[in-house]
């Protein structure tokens, strides 16, 4: 009985130890029996992220990295372009699905400076749909310190080579800079009085400019006369605004009446009358021109002394005889009735 009791106790102790070991593994390994869904996160370079790393939101674990796949060389069947070389398959507990949206940010970071790496999630905004099971999102790759150090070393190496190869030119440059600074100092020291005068003149000019601005402000801004001018302009504008519509109405009425008058005067019947009057005036003008030509011809005929009128007008002897006869008849009117 004692031997069997010892065996039972040893077996019970082993079972308790195994249970404790399993619990320790579950607790320390972060095992969870909550249902999960899958999110595929593509990276160009996820750094040192490994399978089993936790997925955290605001520092709280919500899942883990199930697998890290290498997909270099594959092409996207839709765009026929190379896909990101690394895909991280994250298992997120379903109870947190309602808090992760399509505009969430997925990036790799560490706990502290030298802590373990994990996949961090910024949930996004609620105005976007939730991330569904099997969704593919793009992650933000962490900065590569090794690449930064390599490029910094290359930059420093090139700077060192440039300095060593151009040390003579650099020395000449510093010598020129020293000479320039020394010349500038000598210039300021030599012309100190002139510079003081320049500063004084500038200060005086500034004071005079301020006085001028004050005078101009008092003359053209704060002057009551300017205020009266603006008030008069404002009243004129108000009057124009009040009377402009009636004036425009009257102007439109005058234009309408003028249009009616023009339409009446420019009718077909009126145009025919105008044409007949114009033709009559043209005929009368032609006849007047003919009469004028005849009169000019007769006058020329008379001036040449032709015809009875021409002889009477142009013959001076005949004119004298007629004048003598009239004078004689005037003095001897009896000669009308009696001839000797």
C-alpha positions as CSV (number, residue, x, y, z in Angstrom):
1,X,0.0,0.0,0.0
2,X,2.8,2.4,0.7
3,X,4.5,1.7,-2.6
4,X,1.2,2.3,-4.5
5,X,0.6,5.5,-2.5
6,X,4.0,6.8,-3.5
7,X,3.3,6.1,-7.2
8,X,0.0,7.9,-7.1
9,X,1.6,10.9,-5.4
10,X,4.4,11.0,-8.0
11,X,1.9,10.8,-10.8
12,X,-0.3,13.5,-9.4
13,X,2.8,15.7,-9.0
14,X,3.8,15.1,-12.6
15,X,0.3,16.0,-13.8
16,X,0.3,19.2,-11.7
17,X,3.7,20.1,-13.1
18,X,2.6,19.5,-16.6
19,X,-0.5,21.6,-16.1
20,X,1.6,24.4,-14.6
21,X,4.0,24.2,-17.5
22,X,1.2,24.3,-20.0
23,X,-0.3,27.3,-18.2
24,X,3.1,29.0,-18.1
25,X,3.5,28.4,-21.8
26,X,0.1,29.8,-22.6
27,X,0.6,32.8,-20.4
28,X,4.1,33.6,-21.5
29,X,3.5,32.8,-25.2
30,X,0.5,35.0,-25.4
31,X,-1.7,32.1,-26.6
32,X,-5.4,33.1,-27.0
33,X,-8.4,31.0,-27.9
34,X,-10.4,34.0,-29.1
35,X,-11.7,33.7,-32.7
36,X,-9.5,35.7,-35.2
37,X,-9.7,37.1,-38.7
38,X,-6.8,37.6,-41.2
39,X,-5.4,40.9,-42.5
40,X,-2.6,40.8,-45.2
41,X,-0.2,43.7,-44.7
42,X,2.3,44.3,-47.6
43,X,5.7,45.9,-46.9
44,X,8.7,46.9,-48.9
45,X,10.9,46.1,-45.9
46,X,9.3,45.2,-42.5
47,X,12.7,45.4,-40.7
48,X,13.2,42.6,-38.2
49,X,9.5,41.7,-37.8
50,X,9.2,38.0,-37.2
51,X,6.3,35.5,-37.1
52,X,4.8,35.4,-33.6
53,X,5.3,39.2,-33.0
54,X,2.3,40.9,-31.4
55,X,-0.2,43.1,-33.1
56,X,-1.0,46.1,-30.9
57,X,-3.5,49.0,-30.9
58,X,-2.4,51.9,-28.6
59,X,0.0,49.5,-26.9
60,X,-2.7,46.8,-26.2
61,X,-2.2,43.4,-27.9
62,X,-5.1,42.6,-30.3
63,X,-3.5,39.7,-32.3
64,X,-0.2,38.4,-33.5
65,X,1.8,37.9,-36.7
66,X,1.1,34.5,-38.0
67,X,3.5,34.4,-41.0
68,X,5.9,36.5,-42.9
69,X,5.9,35.6,-46.6
70,X,8.5,36.5,-49.3
71,X,6.8,37.5,-52.6
72,X,9.7,39.1,-54.5
73,X,9.5,38.7,-58.3
74,X,5.7,38.2,-58.4
75,X,3.5,40.4,-60.6
76,X,0.1,41.8,-59.7
77,X,-2.4,40.1,-62.1
78,X,-4.5,43.3,-62.3
79,X,-1.8,45.9,-62.9
80,X,1.0,43.6,-64.2
81,X,3.4,45.4,-61.9
82,X,5.7,44.0,-59.2
83,X,4.1,43.4,-55.9
84,X,5.7,44.4,-52.5
85,X,8.3,41.8,-51.7
86,X,7.1,41.0,-48.1
87,X,3.6,40.1,-47.0
88,X,2.8,39.9,-43.3
89,X,-0.2,37.8,-42.4
90,X,-1.7,39.2,-39.2
91,X,-4.3,37.4,-37.1
92,X,-6.5,39.9,-35.3
93,X,-9.1,38.9,-32.7
94,X,-12.6,39.4,-34.0
95,X,-13.7,41.3,-31.0
96,X,-11.5,44.2,-32.1
97,X,-12.7,44.2,-35.8
98,X,-15.2,46.9,-35.2
99,X,-12.4,49.3,-34.2
100,X,-10.2,48.9,-37.3
101,X,-11.2,50.7,-40.5
102,X,-9.9,50.7,-44.1
103,X,-7.9,54.0,-43.6
104,X,-6.0,52.5,-40.7
105,X,-2.2,52.8,-40.7
106,X,-0.1,49.6,-40.2
107,X,3.6,50.1,-39.3
108,X,6.4,48.3,-37.6
109,X,7.9,49.7,-34.4
110,X,9.6,48.6,-31.2
111,X,8.9,48.7,-27.5
112,X,11.5,51.2,-26.4
113,X,14.8,51.6,-28.2
114,X,16.0,48.0,-28.0
115,X,12.7,46.2,-27.3
116,X,10.9,43.6,-29.3
117,X,9.4,44.6,-32.7
118,X,5.7,44.4,-33.2
119,X,3.1,45.4,-35.7
120,X,1.3,48.6,-34.6
121,X,-2.1,49.7,-35.9
122,X,-3.7,53.2,-35.9
123,X,-7.4,52.3,-36.2
124,X,-8.4,55.1,-38.6
125,X,-11.7,57.0,-38.7
126,X,-15.3,55.6,-38.3
127,X,-16.5,57.3,-41.6
128,X,-14.7,54.5,-43.5
129,X,-15.8,50.8,-43.8
130,X,-14.3,48.2,-41.4
131,X,-11.4,46.0,-42.5
132,X,-12.8,42.7,-43.6
133,X,-11.4,39.2,-43.3
134,X,-8.7,38.5,-45.9
135,X,-8.2,42.2,-46.7
136,X,-4.9,43.4,-48.3
137,X,-3.5,46.7,-46.9
138,X,-0.2,48.5,-47.4
139,X,2.1,48.9,-44.4
140,X,4.6,51.7,-43.6
141,X,8.1,50.3,-43.7
142,X,10.3,51.3,-40.7
143,X,13.4,53.4,-41.3
144,X,16.5,51.4,-42.1
145,X,19.3,52.4,-39.8
146,X,21.8,50.2,-41.6
147,X,21.0,52.0,-44.9
148,X,21.2,55.4,-43.2
149,X,24.6,54.5,-41.7
150,X,25.8,53.3,-45.0
151,X,24.7,56.4,-46.9
152,X,26.1,58.6,-44.1
153,X,29.5,56.8,-44.3
154,X,29.5,57.3,-48.1
155,X,28.7,61.0,-47.7
156,X,31.4,61.5,-45.1
157,X,33.9,59.6,-47.3
158,X,33.1,61.7,-50.3
159,X,33.4,64.9,-48.2
160,X,36.8,63.7,-46.9
161,X,38.0,63.0,-50.4
162,X,36.8,66.4,-51.6
163,X,38.6,68.1,-48.8
164,X,41.9,66.2,-49.2
165,X,41.8,66.7,-53.0
166,X,41.0,70.4,-52.9
167,X,42.8,71.5,-49.7
168,X,44.8,74.1,-51.7
169,X,41.6,75.6,-53.1
170,X,39.9,75.5,-49.7
171,X,43.0,77.3,-48.2
172,X,42.8,80.0,-51.0
173,X,39.1,80.3,-50.3
174,X,39.6,80.9,-46.6
175,X,42.5,83.3,-47.4
176,X,40.1,85.3,-49.7
177,X,37.4,85.2,-47.1
178,X,39.9,86.5,-44.5
179,X,41.0,89.3,-46.8
180,X,37.4,90.2,-47.6
181,X,36.5,90.4,-43.9
182,X,39.7,92.3,-43.1
183,X,38.9,94.8,-46.0
184,X,35.4,95.2,-44.7
185,X,36.6,95.9,-41.2
186,X,39.2,98.4,-42.5
187,X,36.4,100.1,-44.6
188,X,34.1,100.5,-41.7
189,X,37.0,101.7,-39.5
190,X,38.1,104.3,-42.1
191,X,34.7,105.6,-42.9
192,X,33.2,105.5,-39.4
193,X,32.4,109.2,-39.4
194,X,30.8,109.1,-42.8
195,X,28.7,106.1,-41.8
196,X,27.7,107.9,-38.7
197,X,26.6,110.9,-40.8
198,X,24.7,108.5,-43.1
199,X,22.9,107.0,-40.1
200,X,22.2,110.5,-38.8
201,X,20.8,111.7,-42.2
202,X,18.7,108.5,-42.5
203,X,17.3,109.2,-39.0
204,X,16.6,112.8,-39.9
205,X,15.0,111.8,-43.1
206,X,12.8,109.3,-41.2
207,X,11.7,112.0,-38.8
208,X,10.9,114.4,-41.7
209,X,9.0,111.6,-43.5
210,X,7.0,111.1,-40.3
211,X,6.3,114.8,-40.1
212,X,5.3,114.8,-43.8
213,X,3.0,111.9,-43.3
214,X,1.4,113.6,-40.3
215,X,0.9,116.8,-42.3
216,X,-0.5,114.9,-45.3
217,X,-2.8,113.0,-43.0
218,X,-4.0,116.2,-41.4
219,X,-4.4,117.9,-44.8
220,X,-5.9,115.1,-46.9
221,X,-7.4,112.6,-44.4
222,X,-8.5,114.3,-41.2
223,X,-9.4,117.6,-43.0
224,X,-13.1,118.6,-42.6
225,X,-13.1,119.9,-46.2
226,X,-12.3,116.4,-47.4
227,X,-15.1,115.1,-45.3
228,X,-17.5,117.6,-46.8
229,X,-16.3,116.6,-50.3
230,X,-16.9,112.9,-49.6
231,X,-20.3,113.8,-48.1
232,X,-21.2,115.8,-51.2
233,X,-20.1,112.9,-53.4
234,X,-22.2,110.5,-51.3
235,X,-25.3,112.7,-51.6
236,X,-24.7,113.1,-55.3
237,X,-24.4,109.3,-55.6
238,X,-27.6,108.8,-53.6
239,X,-29.5,111.4,-55.8
240,X,-28.2,109.7,-58.9
241,X,-29.3,106.3,-57.6
242,X,-32.7,107.7,-56.8
243,X,-33.2,109.5,-60.1
244,X,-31.4,107.1,-62.4
245,X,-34.3,104.7,-62.9
246,X,-36.8,107.4,-63.9
247,X,-34.2,109.0,-66.2
248,X,-33.5,105.7,-67.8
249,X,-37.3,105.1,-68.2
250,X,-37.8,108.4,-69.9
251,X,-34.8,107.8,-72.1
252,X,-36.2,104.5,-73.1
253,X,-39.6,106.1,-73.9
254,X,-37.9,108.8,-76.0
255,X,-35.9,106.2,-77.9
256,X,-39.1,104.2,-78.5
257,X,-40.9,107.3,-79.8
258,X,-38.0,108.2,-82.0
259,X,-38.0,104.6,-83.3
260,X,-41.7,104.9,-84.1
261,X,-41.2,108.3,-85.8
262,X,-38.3,106.9,-87.8
263,X,-40.3,103.9,-88.8
264,X,-43.2,106.2,-89.9
265,X,-40.9,108.5,-91.9
266,X,-39.0,105.5,-93.4
267,X,-42.1,103.7,-94.6
268,X,-42.4,102.7,-98.3
269,X,-45.0,105.3,-99.1
270,X,-43.0,108.1,-97.5
271,X,-39.9,107.0,-99.3
272,X,-41.8,107.1,-102.7
273,X,-43.0,110.6,-101.8
274,X,-39.4,111.7,-100.9
275,X,-38.2,110.2,-104.2
276,X,-40.9,112.1,-106.2
277,X,-40.1,115.3,-104.4
278,X,-36.4,114.8,-105.1
279,X,-37.1,114.2,-108.8
280,X,-39.3,117.3,-109.0
281,X,-36.6,119.4,-107.3
282,X,-34.0,117.9,-109.7
283,X,-36.2,118.8,-112.8
284,X,-36.8,122.3,-111.4
285,X,-33.1,122.7,-110.8
286,X,-32.4,121.6,-114.4
287,X,-34.9,124.1,-115.8
288,X,-33.5,126.8,-113.7
289,X,-30.0,126.0,-114.9
290,X,-31.3,126.3,-118.6
291,X,-33.0,129.6,-117.8
292,X,-29.8,130.9,-116.2
293,X,-27.8,129.8,-119.3
294,X,-30.3,131.6,-121.6
295,X,-30.2,134.7,-119.5
296,X,-26.4,134.6,-119.5
297,X,-26.5,134.2,-123.3
298,X,-28.9,137.1,-123.8
299,X,-26.7,139.2,-121.4
300,X,-23.6,138.4,-123.4
301,X,-25.5,139.3,-126.6
302,X,-26.5,142.6,-125.1
303,X,-23.0,143.3,-123.9
304,X,-21.7,142.7,-127.5
305,X,-24.2,145.4,-128.6
306,X,-26.2,143.2,-130.8
307,X,-30.0,143.5,-131.2
308,X,-32.2,146.5,-130.3
309,X,-31.5,146.3,-126.6
310,X,-27.8,145.8,-127.2
311,X,-27.7,148.8,-129.5
312,X,-29.7,150.9,-127.0
313,X,-27.5,149.8,-124.1
314,X,-24.1,149.6,-125.6
315,X,-24.2,152.4,-128.3
316,X,-23.2,155.6,-126.4
317,X,-24.1,157.9,-129.4
318,X,-27.6,156.5,-129.5
319,X,-27.9,156.9,-125.8
320,X,-26.8,160.5,-126.1
321,X,-29.4,161.2,-128.9
322,X,-32.1,159.6,-126.8
323,X,-31.1,161.7,-123.8
324,X,-31.1,164.9,-126.0
325,X,-34.5,164.0,-127.5
326,X,-36.0,163.5,-124.0
327,X,-34.5,166.7,-122.8
328,X,-35.9,168.5,-125.8
329,X,-39.3,167.0,-125.4
330,X,-39.3,167.9,-121.7
331,X,-38.7,171.6,-122.7
332,X,-40.9,171.6,-125.7
333,X,-43.8,169.2,-125.0
334,X,-45.8,170.7,-127.8
335,X,-43.7,168.8,-130.3
336,X,-45.7,165.6,-129.3
337,X,-48.7,167.1,-131.0
338,X,-47.2,169.4,-133.7
339,X,-44.5,168.7,-136.2
340,X,-42.7,171.6,-138.0
